């Protein structure tokens, strides 16, 4: 279970964390099918088929995330798309997706 702070001003700049009455609980345990929607799947989507699947690629030095056809890196975002901060977060995620970052987005 993940606790997320909800602020009413929508600026994403909380002061000292959310109050207890502003916390929202989201159940994302493995038995909660449909709790998280993923945009991509690095193991099954066609655009990642040419990427290597072997984990030994992680042994090679790299200054960036390794491009593996595995759901190794995951970015999960809980956002409110009706706020300015939420839209900015969605735009950043879309940019990473279009630049083929080796991350599963949810």
PAVEX-498745 format. One record per atom (N, C-alpha, C): residue in three letters; atom name; x, y negated, z negated. Coordinates in nm, 3 decimals, padded with zeros to 5 digits. Example, Ala and Ser with C-alpha at 12.3 -4.5 7.8 and 13.67 -1.06 7.14 Angstrom:
# PAVEX-498745
<kemi type="ala" atom="N" x="01.319" y="00.569" z="-00.780"/>
<kemi type="ala" atom="CA" x="01.230" y="00.450" z="-00.780"/>
<kemi type="ala" atom="C" x="01.320" y="00.330" z="-00.780"/>
<kemi type="ser" atom="N" x="01.285" y="00.225" z="-00.708"/>
<kemi type="ser" atom="CA" x="01.367" y="00.106" z="-00.714"/>
<kemi type="ser" atom="C" x="01.290" y="-00.003" z="-00.787"/>
//
This chain:
# PAVEX-498745
<kemi type="unk" atom="N" x="00.086" y="00.117" z="00.000"/>
<kemi type="unk" atom="CA" x="00.000" y="00.000" z="00.000"/>
<kemi type="unk" atom="C" x="00.090" y="-00.122" z="00.000"/>
<kemi type="unk" atom="N" x="00.058" y="-00.216" z="00.085"/>
<kemi type="unk" atom="CA" x="00.136" y="-00.337" z="00.100"/>
<kemi type="unk" atom="C" x="00.054" y="-00.454" z="00.051"/>
<kemi type="unk" atom="N" x="00.113" y="-00.539" z="-00.033"/>
<kemi type="unk" atom="CA" x="00.045" y="-00.658" z="-00.080"/>
<kemi type="unk" atom="C" x="00.094" y="-00.776" z="-00.001"/>
<kemi type="unk" atom="N" x="00.003" y="-00.852" z="00.054"/>
<kemi type="unk" atom="CA" x="00.036" y="-00.966" z="00.138"/>
<kemi type="unk" atom="C" x="-00.025" y="-01.090" z="00.078"/>
<kemi type="unk" atom="N" x="00.053" y="-01.197" z="00.074"/>
<kemi type="unk" atom="CA" x="00.002" y="-01.324" z="00.024"/>
<kemi type="unk" atom="C" x="-00.075" y="-01.395" z="00.133"/>
<kemi type="unk" atom="N" x="-00.190" y="-01.448" z="00.099"/>
<kemi type="unk" atom="CA" x="-00.272" y="-01.523" z="00.193"/>
<kemi type="unk" atom="C" x="-00.278" y="-01.667" z="00.146"/>
<kemi type="unk" atom="N" x="-00.229" y="-01.759" z="00.230"/>
<kemi type="unk" atom="CA" x="-00.236" y="-01.900" z="00.192"/>
<kemi type="unk" atom="C" x="-00.346" y="-01.967" z="00.272"/>
<kemi type="unk" atom="N" x="-00.413" y="-02.061" z="00.211"/>
<kemi type="unk" atom="CA" x="-00.525" y="-02.127" z="00.275"/>
<kemi type="unk" atom="C" x="-00.485" y="-02.238" z="00.369"/>
<kemi type="unk" atom="N" x="-00.360" y="-02.289" z="00.361"/>
<kemi type="unk" atom="CA" x="-00.323" y="-02.402" z="00.444"/>
<kemi type="unk" atom="C" x="-00.271" y="-02.363" z="00.581"/>
<kemi type="unk" atom="N" x="-00.228" y="-02.237" z="00.599"/>
<kemi type="unk" atom="CA" x="-00.188" y="-02.188" z="00.730"/>
<kemi type="unk" atom="C" x="-00.052" y="-02.235" z="00.776"/>
<kemi type="unk" atom="N" x="00.028" y="-02.300" z="00.689"/>
<kemi type="unk" atom="CA" x="00.158" y="-02.347" z="00.734"/>
<kemi type="unk" atom="C" x="00.269" y="-02.246" z="00.714"/>
<kemi type="unk" atom="N" x="00.241" y="-02.137" z="00.642"/>
<kemi type="unk" atom="CA" x="00.340" y="-02.033" z="00.622"/>
<kemi type="unk" atom="C" x="00.450" y="-02.074" z="00.525"/>
<kemi type="unk" atom="N" x="00.436" y="-02.185" z="00.456"/>
<kemi type="unk" atom="CA" x="00.537" y="-02.236" z="00.365"/>
<kemi type="unk" atom="C" x="00.487" y="-02.228" z="00.222"/>
<kemi type="unk" atom="N" x="00.471" y="-02.110" z="00.168"/>
<kemi type="unk" atom="CA" x="00.421" y="-02.093" z="00.032"/>
<kemi type="unk" atom="C" x="00.515" y="-02.153" z="-00.070"/>
<kemi type="unk" atom="N" x="00.463" y="-02.200" z="-00.180"/>
<kemi type="unk" atom="CA" x="00.542" y="-02.259" z="-00.288"/>
<kemi type="unk" atom="C" x="00.547" y="-02.161" z="-00.404"/>
<kemi type="unk" atom="N" x="00.654" y="-02.084" z="-00.414"/>
<kemi type="unk" atom="CA" x="00.670" y="-01.993" z="-00.527"/>
<kemi type="unk" atom="C" x="00.587" y="-01.866" z="-00.518"/>
<kemi type="unk" atom="N" x="00.532" y="-01.835" z="-00.404"/>
<kemi type="unk" atom="CA" x="00.456" y="-01.712" z="-00.386"/>
<kemi type="unk" atom="C" x="00.308" y="-01.734" z="-00.408"/>
<kemi type="unk" atom="N" x="00.226" y="-01.642" z="-00.360"/>
<kemi type="unk" atom="CA" x="00.081" y="-01.656" z="-00.370"/>
<kemi type="unk" atom="C" x="00.031" y="-01.629" z="-00.511"/>
<kemi type="unk" atom="N" x="-00.080" y="-01.691" z="-00.544"/>
<kemi type="unk" atom="CA" x="-00.145" y="-01.664" z="-00.672"/>
<kemi type="unk" atom="C" x="-00.209" y="-01.526" z="-00.667"/>
<kemi type="unk" atom="N" x="-00.238" y="-01.470" z="-00.783"/>
<kemi type="unk" atom="CA" x="-00.293" y="-01.334" z="-00.790"/>
<kemi type="unk" atom="C" x="-00.426" y="-01.322" z="-00.716"/>
<kemi type="unk" atom="N" x="-00.507" y="-01.428" z="-00.713"/>
<kemi type="unk" atom="CA" x="-00.635" y="-01.419" z="-00.645"/>
<kemi type="unk" atom="C" x="-00.623" y="-01.434" z="-00.494"/>
<kemi type="unk" atom="N" x="-00.502" y="-01.461" z="-00.442"/>
<kemi type="unk" atom="CA" x="-00.481" y="-01.475" z="-00.298"/>
<kemi type="unk" atom="C" x="-00.418" y="-01.351" z="-00.235"/>
<kemi type="unk" atom="N" x="-00.390" y="-01.247" z="-00.313"/>
<kemi type="unk" atom="CA" x="-00.327" y="-01.127" z="-00.260"/>
<kemi type="unk" atom="C" x="-00.429" y="-01.042" z="-00.185"/>
<kemi type="unk" atom="N" x="-00.385" y="-00.987" z="-00.072"/>
<kemi type="unk" atom="CA" x="-00.466" y="-00.898" z="00.009"/>
<kemi type="unk" atom="C" x="-00.393" y="-00.765" z="00.015"/>
<kemi type="unk" atom="N" x="-00.462" y="-00.657" z="-00.010"/>
<kemi type="unk" atom="CA" x="-00.400" y="-00.524" z="-00.003"/>
<kemi type="unk" atom="C" x="-00.435" y="-00.457" z="00.128"/>
<kemi type="unk" atom="N" x="-00.333" y="-00.402" z="00.193"/>
<kemi type="unk" atom="CA" x="-00.351" y="-00.333" z="00.319"/>
<kemi type="unk" atom="C" x="-00.292" y="-00.193" z="00.303"/>
<kemi type="unk" atom="N" x="-00.373" y="-00.091" z="00.329"/>
<kemi type="unk" atom="CA" x="-00.331" y="00.047" z="00.314"/>
<kemi type="unk" atom="C" x="-00.269" y="00.094" z="00.446"/>
<kemi type="unk" atom="N" x="-00.137" y="00.120" z="00.445"/>
<kemi type="unk" atom="CA" x="-00.069" y="00.164" z="00.567"/>
<kemi type="unk" atom="C" x="00.002" y="00.297" z="00.547"/>
<kemi type="unk" atom="N" x="-00.046" y="00.379" z="00.454"/>
<kemi type="unk" atom="CA" x="00.016" y="00.509" z="00.432"/>
<kemi type="unk" atom="C" x="-00.008" y="00.599" z="00.553"/>
<kemi type="unk" atom="N" x="00.067" y="00.706" z="00.562"/>
<kemi type="unk" atom="CA" x="00.063" y="00.791" z="00.681"/>
<kemi type="unk" atom="C" x="-00.076" y="00.851" z="00.707"/>
<kemi type="unk" atom="N" x="-00.160" y="00.865" z="00.608"/>
<kemi type="unk" atom="CA" x="-00.292" y="00.922" z="00.628"/>
<kemi type="unk" atom="C" x="-00.394" y="00.821" z="00.676"/>
<kemi type="unk" atom="N" x="-00.353" y="00.698" z="00.696"/>
<kemi type="unk" atom="CA" x="-00.446" y="00.591" z="00.737"/>
<kemi type="unk" atom="C" x="-00.438" y="00.570" z="00.888"/>
<kemi type="unk" atom="N" x="-00.494" y="00.663" z="00.963"/>
<kemi type="unk" atom="CA" x="-00.491" y="00.650" z="01.109"/>
<kemi type="unk" atom="C" x="-00.565" y="00.525" z="01.152"/>
<kemi type="unk" atom="N" x="-00.504" y="00.451" z="01.241"/>
<kemi type="unk" atom="CA" x="-00.566" y="00.330" z="01.293"/>
<kemi type="unk" atom="C" x="-00.540" y="00.207" z="01.208"/>
<kemi type="unk" atom="N" x="-00.467" y="00.221" z="01.097"/>
<kemi type="unk" atom="CA" x="-00.438" y="00.106" z="01.013"/>
<kemi type="unk" atom="C" x="-00.339" y="00.013" z="01.081"/>
<kemi type="unk" atom="N" x="-00.251" y="00.069" z="01.163"/>
<kemi type="unk" atom="CA" x="-00.151" y="-00.010" z="01.236"/>
<kemi type="unk" atom="C" x="-00.167" y="00.018" z="01.385"/>
<kemi type="unk" atom="N" x="-00.173" y="-00.086" z="01.464"/>
<kemi type="unk" atom="CA" x="-00.178" y="-00.072" z="01.609"/>
<kemi type="unk" atom="C" x="-00.041" y="-00.108" z="01.665"/>
<kemi type="unk" atom="N" x="00.019" y="-00.016" z="01.738"/>
<kemi type="unk" atom="CA" x="00.150" y="-00.042" z="01.797"/>
<kemi type="unk" atom="C" x="00.134" y="-00.086" z="01.941"/>
<kemi type="unk" atom="N" x="00.215" y="-00.184" z="01.980"/>
<kemi type="unk" atom="CA" x="00.212" y="-00.238" z="02.115"/>
<kemi type="unk" atom="C" x="00.285" y="-00.145" z="02.211"/>
<kemi type="unk" atom="N" x="00.392" y="-00.084" z="02.164"/>
<kemi type="unk" atom="CA" x="00.474" y="00.001" z="02.251"/>
<kemi type="unk" atom="C" x="00.516" y="00.128" z="02.177"/>
<kemi type="unk" atom="N" x="00.565" y="00.223" z="02.254"/>
<kemi type="unk" atom="CA" x="00.617" y="00.348" z="02.200"/>
<kemi type="unk" atom="C" x="00.744" y="00.380" z="02.279"/>
<kemi type="unk" atom="N" x="00.859" y="00.361" z="02.216"/>
<kemi type="unk" atom="CA" x="00.986" y="00.379" z="02.285"/>
<kemi type="unk" atom="C" x="01.010" y="00.523" z="02.328"/>
<kemi type="unk" atom="N" x="00.944" y="00.619" z="02.265"/>
<kemi type="unk" atom="CA" x="00.965" y="00.759" z="02.300"/>
<kemi type="unk" atom="C" x="00.878" y="00.805" z="02.416"/>
<kemi type="unk" atom="N" x="00.768" y="00.735" z="02.445"/>
<kemi type="unk" atom="CA" x="00.674" y="00.783" z="02.547"/>
<kemi type="unk" atom="C" x="00.651" y="00.686" z="02.662"/>
<kemi type="unk" atom="N" x="00.672" y="00.557" z="02.643"/>
<kemi type="unk" atom="CA" x="00.643" y="00.460" z="02.749"/>
<kemi type="unk" atom="C" x="00.743" y="00.470" z="02.863"/>
<kemi type="unk" atom="N" x="00.695" y="00.450" z="02.985"/>
<kemi type="unk" atom="CA" x="00.777" y="00.469" z="03.105"/>
<kemi type="unk" atom="C" x="00.894" y="00.371" z="03.114"/>
<kemi type="unk" atom="N" x="00.878" y="00.249" z="03.064"/>
<kemi type="unk" atom="CA" x="00.985" y="00.150" z="03.080"/>
<kemi type="unk" atom="C" x="01.110" y="00.184" z="02.998"/>
<kemi type="unk" atom="N" x="01.100" y="00.279" z="02.905"/>
<kemi type="unk" atom="CA" x="01.215" y="00.318" z="02.823"/>
<kemi type="unk" atom="C" x="01.271" y="00.455" z="02.860"/>
<kemi type="unk" atom="N" x="01.222" y="00.515" z="02.968"/>
<kemi type="unk" atom="CA" x="01.264" y="00.651" z="03.005"/>
<kemi type="unk" atom="C" x="01.413" y="00.660" z="03.038"/>
<kemi type="unk" atom="N" x="01.473" y="00.553" z="03.090"/>
<kemi type="unk" atom="CA" x="01.614" y="00.557" z="03.129"/>
<kemi type="unk" atom="C" x="01.709" y="00.538" z="03.010"/>
<kemi type="unk" atom="N" x="01.655" y="00.501" z="02.896"/>
<kemi type="unk" atom="CA" x="01.738" y="00.483" z="02.777"/>
<kemi type="unk" atom="C" x="01.777" y="00.620" z="02.721"/>
<kemi type="unk" atom="N" x="01.896" y="00.632" z="02.662"/>
<kemi type="unk" atom="CA" x="01.935" y="00.761" z="02.604"/>
<kemi type="unk" atom="C" x="01.850" y="00.797" z="02.482"/>
<kemi type="unk" atom="N" x="01.832" y="00.926" z="02.461"/>
<kemi type="unk" atom="CA" x="01.755" y="00.974" z="02.346"/>
<kemi type="unk" atom="C" x="01.845" y="01.023" z="02.232"/>
<kemi type="unk" atom="N" x="01.972" y="01.048" z="02.262"/>
<kemi type="unk" atom="CA" x="02.063" y="01.106" z="02.163"/>
<kemi type="unk" atom="C" x="02.098" y="01.005" z="02.054"/>
<kemi type="unk" atom="N" x="02.087" y="01.049" z="01.930"/>
<kemi type="unk" atom="CA" x="02.121" y="00.964" z="01.817"/>
<kemi type="unk" atom="C" x="02.271" y="00.939" z="01.804"/>
<kemi type="unk" atom="N" x="02.352" y="01.019" z="01.873"/>
<kemi type="unk" atom="CA" x="02.496" y="00.997" z="01.866"/>
<kemi type="unk" atom="C" x="02.536" y="00.861" z="01.924"/>
<kemi type="unk" atom="N" x="02.446" y="00.799" z="01.999"/>
<kemi type="unk" atom="CA" x="02.471" y="00.664" z="02.050"/>
<kemi type="unk" atom="C" x="02.493" y="00.565" z="01.935"/>
<kemi type="unk" atom="N" x="02.439" y="00.597" z="01.819"/>
<kemi type="unk" atom="CA" x="02.456" y="00.510" z="01.702"/>
<kemi type="unk" atom="C" x="02.599" y="00.510" z="01.651"/>
<kemi type="unk" atom="N" x="02.678" y="00.609" z="01.689"/>
<kemi type="unk" atom="CA" x="02.816" y="00.617" z="01.645"/>
<kemi type="unk" atom="C" x="02.907" y="00.518" z="01.718"/>
<kemi type="unk" atom="N" x="02.865" y="00.472" z="01.835"/>
<kemi type="unk" atom="CA" x="02.946" y="00.380" z="01.913"/>
<kemi type="unk" atom="C" x="02.929" y="00.238" z="01.861"/>
<kemi type="unk" atom="N" x="03.038" y="00.160" z="01.858"/>
<kemi type="unk" atom="CA" x="03.026" y="00.023" z="01.808"/>
<kemi type="unk" atom="C" x="02.937" y="-00.062" z="01.898"/>
<kemi type="unk" atom="N" x="02.863" y="-00.150" z="01.835"/>
<kemi type="unk" atom="CA" x="02.773" y="-00.237" z="01.909"/>
<kemi type="unk" atom="C" x="02.749" y="-00.364" z="01.828"/>
<kemi type="unk" atom="N" x="02.733" y="-00.475" z="01.895"/>
<kemi type="unk" atom="CA" x="02.704" y="-00.602" z="01.830"/>
<kemi type="unk" atom="C" x="02.557" y="-00.634" z="01.836"/>
<kemi type="unk" atom="N" x="02.476" y="-00.538" z="01.874"/>
<kemi type="unk" atom="CA" x="02.332" y="-00.556" z="01.885"/>
<kemi type="unk" atom="C" x="02.264" y="-00.425" z="01.849"/>
<kemi type="unk" atom="N" x="02.132" y="-00.423" z="01.849"/>
<kemi type="unk" atom="CA" x="02.059" y="-00.299" z="01.825"/>
<kemi type="unk" atom="C" x="02.086" y="-00.203" z="01.939"/>
<kemi type="unk" atom="N" x="02.104" y="-00.077" z="01.906"/>
<kemi type="unk" atom="CA" x="02.127" y="00.025" z="02.009"/>
<kemi type="unk" atom="C" x="01.998" y="00.051" z="02.085"/>
<kemi type="unk" atom="N" x="02.007" y="00.055" z="02.216"/>
<kemi type="unk" atom="CA" x="01.890" y="00.083" z="02.300"/>
<kemi type="unk" atom="C" x="01.872" y="00.233" z="02.312"/>
<kemi type="unk" atom="N" x="01.790" y="00.289" z="02.226"/>
<kemi type="unk" atom="CA" x="01.759" y="00.431" z="02.226"/>
<kemi type="unk" atom="C" x="01.612" y="00.450" z="02.257"/>
<kemi type="unk" atom="N" x="01.581" y="00.556" z="02.326"/>
<kemi type="unk" atom="CA" x="01.442" y="00.589" z="02.354"/>
<kemi type="unk" atom="C" x="01.384" y="00.665" z="02.235"/>
<kemi type="unk" atom="N" x="01.397" y="00.603" z="02.118"/>
<kemi type="unk" atom="CA" x="01.346" y="00.657" z="01.992"/>
<kemi type="unk" atom="C" x="01.281" y="00.544" z="01.915"/>
<kemi type="unk" atom="N" x="01.180" y="00.575" z="01.838"/>
<kemi type="unk" atom="CA" x="01.115" y="00.475" z="01.754"/>
<kemi type="unk" atom="C" x="01.196" y="00.457" z="01.625"/>
<kemi type="unk" atom="N" x="01.320" y="00.414" z="01.641"/>
<kemi type="unk" atom="CA" x="01.412" y="00.401" z="01.531"/>
<kemi type="unk" atom="C" x="01.392" y="00.270" z="01.455"/>
<kemi type="unk" atom="N" x="01.374" y="00.161" z="01.529"/>
<kemi type="unk" atom="CA" x="01.353" y="00.029" z="01.469"/>
<kemi type="unk" atom="C" x="01.206" y="-00.008" z="01.486"/>
<kemi type="unk" atom="N" x="01.143" y="-00.051" z="01.379"/>
<kemi type="unk" atom="CA" x="01.001" y="-00.086" z="01.383"/>
<kemi type="unk" atom="C" x="00.981" y="-00.222" z="01.319"/>
<kemi type="unk" atom="N" x="00.904" y="-00.307" z="01.385"/>
<kemi type="unk" atom="CA" x="00.867" y="-00.438" z="01.332"/>
<kemi type="unk" atom="C" x="00.716" y="-00.437" z="01.314"/>
<kemi type="unk" atom="N" x="00.672" y="-00.449" z="01.189"/>
<kemi type="unk" atom="CA" x="00.529" y="-00.455" z="01.161"/>
<kemi type="unk" atom="C" x="00.497" y="-00.594" z="01.109"/>
<kemi type="unk" atom="N" x="00.398" y="-00.656" z="01.167"/>
<kemi type="unk" atom="CA" x="00.361" y="-00.791" z="01.129"/>
<kemi type="unk" atom="C" x="00.216" y="-00.795" z="01.084"/>
<kemi type="unk" atom="N" x="00.192" y="-00.859" z="00.972"/>
<kemi type="unk" atom="CA" x="00.056" y="-00.884" z="00.923"/>
<kemi type="unk" atom="C" x="00.039" y="-01.035" z="00.934"/>
<kemi type="unk" atom="N" x="-00.038" y="-01.078" z="01.033"/>
<kemi type="unk" atom="CA" x="-00.048" y="-01.221" z="01.059"/>
<kemi type="unk" atom="C" x="-00.192" y="-01.262" z="01.078"/>
<kemi type="unk" atom="N" x="-00.216" y="-01.390" z="01.067"/>
<kemi type="unk" atom="CA" x="-00.345" y="-01.450" z="01.096"/>
<kemi type="unk" atom="C" x="-00.329" y="-01.529" z="01.226"/>
<kemi type="unk" atom="N" x="-00.379" y="-01.477" z="01.338"/>
<kemi type="unk" atom="CA" x="-00.358" y="-01.544" z="01.466"/>
<kemi type="unk" atom="C" x="-00.435" y="-01.675" z="01.481"/>
<kemi type="unk" atom="N" x="-00.516" y="-01.710" z="01.383"/>
<kemi type="unk" atom="CA" x="-00.589" y="-01.836" z="01.391"/>
<kemi type="unk" atom="C" x="-00.509" y="-01.952" z="01.332"/>
<kemi type="unk" atom="N" x="-00.390" y="-01.922" z="01.277"/>
<kemi type="unk" atom="CA" x="-00.307" y="-02.028" z="01.221"/>
<kemi type="unk" atom="C" x="-00.192" y="-02.058" z="01.315"/>
<kemi type="unk" atom="N" x="-00.132" y="-02.173" z="01.297"/>
<kemi type="unk" atom="CA" x="-00.018" y="-02.213" z="01.380"/>
<kemi type="unk" atom="C" x="00.101" y="-02.120" z="01.356"/>
<kemi type="unk" atom="N" x="00.125" y="-02.084" z="01.230"/>
<kemi type="unk" atom="CA" x="00.234" y="-01.994" z="01.196"/>
<kemi type="unk" atom="C" x="00.210" y="-01.854" z="01.255"/>
<kemi type="unk" atom="N" x="00.085" y="-01.809" z="01.254"/>
<kemi type="unk" atom="CA" x="00.052" y="-01.679" z="01.311"/>
<kemi type="unk" atom="C" x="00.073" y="-01.675" z="01.461"/>
<kemi type="unk" atom="N" x="00.035" y="-01.782" z="01.530"/>
<kemi type="unk" atom="CA" x="00.057" y="-01.789" z="01.674"/>
<kemi type="unk" atom="C" x="00.205" y="-01.793" z="01.708"/>
<kemi type="unk" atom="N" x="00.284" y="-01.866" z="01.628"/>
<kemi type="unk" atom="CA" x="00.428" y="-01.872" z="01.651"/>
<kemi type="unk" atom="C" x="00.491" y="-01.734" z="01.632"/>
<kemi type="unk" atom="N" x="00.445" y="-01.658" z="01.532"/>
<kemi type="unk" atom="CA" x="00.496" y="-01.522" z="01.509"/>
<kemi type="unk" atom="C" x="00.460" y="-01.431" z="01.625"/>
<kemi type="unk" atom="N" x="00.338" y="-01.443" z="01.677"/>
<kemi type="unk" atom="CA" x="00.297" y="-01.362" z="01.794"/>
<kemi type="unk" atom="C" x="00.380" y="-01.396" z="01.917"/>
<kemi type="unk" atom="N" x="00.409" y="-01.523" z="01.937"/>
<kemi type="unk" atom="CA" x="00.490" y="-01.564" z="02.051"/>
<kemi type="unk" atom="C" x="00.632" y="-01.509" z="02.040"/>
<kemi type="unk" atom="N" x="00.686" y="-01.509" z="01.919"/>
<kemi type="unk" atom="CA" x="00.820" y="-01.454" z="01.899"/>
<kemi type="unk" atom="C" x="00.821" y="-01.304" z="01.927"/>
<kemi type="unk" atom="N" x="00.718" y="-01.232" z="01.879"/>
<kemi type="unk" atom="CA" x="00.709" y="-01.090" z="01.904"/>
<kemi type="unk" atom="C" x="00.694" y="-01.061" z="02.054"/>
<kemi type="unk" atom="N" x="00.615" y="-01.141" z="02.123"/>
<kemi type="unk" atom="CA" x="00.597" y="-01.123" z="02.267"/>
<kemi type="unk" atom="C" x="00.729" y="-01.146" z="02.341"/>
<kemi type="unk" atom="N" x="00.805" y="-01.244" z="02.299"/>
<kemi type="unk" atom="CA" x="00.934" y="-01.270" z="02.361"/>
<kemi type="unk" atom="C" x="01.029" y="-01.153" z="02.343"/>
<kemi type="unk" atom="N" x="01.035" y="-01.098" z="02.223"/>
<kemi type="unk" atom="CA" x="01.120" y="-00.981" z="02.199"/>
<kemi type="unk" atom="C" x="01.076" y="-00.862" z="02.282"/>
<kemi type="unk" atom="N" x="00.946" y="-00.843" z="02.294"/>
<kemi type="unk" atom="CA" x="00.892" y="-00.732" z="02.374"/>
<kemi type="unk" atom="C" x="00.930" y="-00.746" z="02.522"/>
<kemi type="unk" atom="N" x="00.915" y="-00.866" z="02.577"/>
<kemi type="unk" atom="CA" x="00.945" y="-00.887" z="02.719"/>
<kemi type="unk" atom="C" x="01.094" y="-00.882" z="02.748"/>
<kemi type="unk" atom="N" x="01.177" y="-00.907" z="02.649"/>
<kemi type="unk" atom="CA" x="01.322" y="-00.898" z="02.668"/>
<kemi type="unk" atom="C" x="01.374" y="-00.757" z="02.638"/>
<kemi type="unk" atom="N" x="01.282" y="-00.662" z="02.624"/>
<kemi type="unk" atom="CA" x="01.314" y="-00.520" z="02.609"/>
<kemi type="unk" atom="C" x="01.401" y="-00.490" z="02.486"/>
<kemi type="unk" atom="N" x="01.373" y="-00.556" z="02.375"/>
<kemi type="unk" atom="CA" x="01.442" y="-00.520" z="02.251"/>
<kemi type="unk" atom="C" x="01.401" y="-00.379" z="02.213"/>
<kemi type="unk" atom="N" x="01.494" y="-00.298" z="02.163"/>
<kemi type="unk" atom="CA" x="01.462" y="-00.159" z="02.130"/>
<kemi type="unk" atom="C" x="01.387" y="-00.146" z="01.997"/>
<kemi type="unk" atom="N" x="01.273" y="-00.212" z="01.989"/>
<kemi type="unk" atom="CA" x="01.195" y="-00.217" z="01.866"/>
<kemi type="unk" atom="C" x="01.051" y="-00.178" z="01.897"/>
<kemi type="unk" atom="N" x="00.992" y="-00.098" z="01.809"/>
<kemi type="unk" atom="CA" x="00.849" y="-00.067" z="01.820"/>
<kemi type="unk" atom="C" x="00.773" y="-00.176" z="01.744"/>
<kemi type="unk" atom="N" x="00.681" y="-00.240" z="01.812"/>
<kemi type="unk" atom="CA" x="00.608" y="-00.353" z="01.753"/>
<kemi type="unk" atom="C" x="00.470" y="-00.310" z="01.710"/>
<kemi type="unk" atom="N" x="00.433" y="-00.346" z="01.588"/>
<kemi type="unk" atom="CA" x="00.300" y="-00.313" z="01.536"/>
<kemi type="unk" atom="C" x="00.245" y="-00.422" z="01.451"/>
//
